[in-house]
Amino acid sequence: MKMKQVCEATGLTERAVRFYVQEQLVIPQAQRRGGRIWLDFSEQDVARLQAIAVLRKAGFTLEEIRSMEADFQRNAPDAAFALRRRLREAIDSYERLSRTDTAHAHGLEDYAALLEQEVRDTPLPTGDQRLASQLDWASIIETVCMILFSCIVWWLYAYLVNCGSDASALFAVAARNPVAVILVFVVLILPIGLVLGSRAGKWLCRHFEYIP
């Protein structure tokens, strides 16, 4: 089953389906054709996507869903207990908020002062106390390509300036007249390398992305 059919059957967006595939909550068959990866979802994959959507709407985290996939009988009770605890905390937060009125505050600081007594013993959310760990591979690849192309245009620039000599000769020229040599590279040559590297990185990300 292709991506469009999966989205119609589950009611999920293509972006959500790709996210669950990326998180390996669903592992469809993948075939490489013409340098690209095409996904083929089975009926079981569609049923799993529908179940994941329901669990996410109920409030389960990706980690809890993943643990239930690994061993439902063992991990489901703990996941359900954790969800009930989070819901209870949300209800407590609602009750605390219902005892305050934004009309009595003139700004963020005033409103925080009204809530301070209510949340004094409440810890910060876990997500606020750790750095984001998910890597943005598209940005990383694009940055690496930009650096690589910048090095390439530097080498070409050194080659042309020195009429085919090695790049070390350019450093000797730069030492005698650094402004004339480096300024030309920074203003004219380097932007070309950055643009080419950016386009190459984006092309690589598009070329190897999952195709419906």
N, C-alpha and C positions, 0 to 999 in steps of 0.2 A: 504494500500500500504506500502510495507516494504522500508527500507532505501535505498537499492540498486536500487530499481525501482524509488524512488524519485530522487536520484542523476542522474539517466539516463534521467528522464523527465525534470528536471530543469537545468541540466548542472552544478549544484553546487557540491562541494566536501562534503563528509560526515562530515568533521569538520565544514564547514560553516553551514550545516543544524543543527547540534547539537548546534552550537553557537546561532542560531536564536531561537531554542527551549529553550535553557537556558535563553535567554533574554525574553522569553515569548511573542515573536512576533508571533509565531505559537504555538498552543497548541494541539498537536495530542492526540488521545486516547492512554492511557498507561495501560498495563496489567502486573501484577506481576505473573510470573510463575517460579517455581523453585528458588525462592529467587531473581529473576532478573526482571528488568522492560523492557518490549518490547513495542516499539512504533508502532502505526498503523496510517498512514497518509491518510486522505480523499482527494478527488479531490479538495475540497475547500482549504485544507491545501497546496496542491501542487501549486494551482493558487496563493495563498498568498505568498508562497516562491518565485515564479517567479517574482511577483510584488515587493517584498522586494529587490531582487537582482537588478532589474532595477533601483529602487530608490536609492539604495546604490551606483551603478555605476554613477548615475547622480550627486551624492554628498550629498544627504540627510543624516543627522545623525540618529542614532538609536532612539534618543529621539524624533526627528521630525517625524519619521515614526510611532513611538508609539502614538504620539499625533494625527496623522491623522487617525490611526486605531480607536482611542477612539471617535473622532468626526471630520469626514472629512470636512464637510461643514464649520465648525467653525475654524478649525486649519490649514487646507491646505493653505489658502492664506498667513498666517504668515510664515509657513514653506517655501513656495516658495519664499517669499520676502527675508527671511534670506539666502536662498541658492544663490539667485541672488546677494546679497550683498557680500557674501563670494567669489563668482566668480569674481565680480568686483574688490575686494581687491587682488585676485590672479593675475588679469590682470595688476593692478597697480604695483604689485611686479615684474611681468615679465618685464614691461616697465622700472622699475628702474634698474633691473639687466642687461637689454640690454644696458644700458648706461655705464656699467663698463666692464672691461676686466681683466680676471685672469692673462693674460700675463704681466700685469703691477704690479703684486704682487709677492712677494717671499715667502710668508707664510700666515698662517691663520690671523695673526694680521694685515699684510699689506692689505689683501683683505677686512677685516672688516673696516679698516680705509678708504678704497675707498667707502665702502657702508654706512659709518656712516652718512654722510650728507643726503643720500637718504632716510634713515629709521629713521631719528631723531624723527619724530612725530608719528611713528608707534608703537602701544602698543605690548607687548609680547603676544604670543598666550595664550589663556585662559588655555589650558592644562599645560603650563609651570608654572602656578601660583597656582596650587593646587596639593595636594598629591593624588596619585592613591588610589581609594576607592575599587576597585574590589579585593575581597579576593580570595586567592589561597587555596581553600578548601582542595585540595589534600595534599599540604604541611602542612597545619594546622593539618589535621587528622594524617598524618605521624609523625609530631612532638609530638602530644599528646600521640600517641601510644609509641613512643620512651621514653618519660618521664615516662609513666605508667609502661612499662617493666623495666626501670631502677630502679624504686621503688620496683618492685616485686623481681628483682634479689638482690637488697640490703637487702630486708627482708629475703630472702632465705639464703643469705650469713651470715646475723646476726644469723639466726636460727642454721646454721651448726656450726659456730664458737663457739657459746655458748651452743651447745648441747641441743637445744630445748628451751632455755630460751627466754624471750622476747627481743626485739631489743634494749631496753634501756641498757641492760647489755653490749652490744657491744660498746656503747659510753664510758662506764667505761674502757673497755679494750683499746679503742682507745686513751683515755686520758693518759694511762700509756705508751703505745707504739704506737703512732699514725702512724708512718711511716710504720711499719710492717703490720698493719691491713689495713689501707686505701690504701697503695700502691698496695697491692695485689688486692684489689677490683677495683681500677682504671685501672690497667694494664690488669688484666685477666677477671674479672667478668663483669665490666661495658660495655666493647665492645660487649659482648654476648647479654646483654640486649638491647643495641642500635640497633644491627643488627636484633634481633627478633622483636623489636618494629617497625623498618623501614619496614620489610617484612609484618608485620601484617597490618600496615597502608596502604601499597600499595595493599594488598589483599582486604581490605575493599573498597578501591576506585574502584578497578576492579569489585568487586562483586556487588556493587550497581550502577554502571554506566548504562546509557541507552544502550540497545542492539538493533541493526537494525532488 
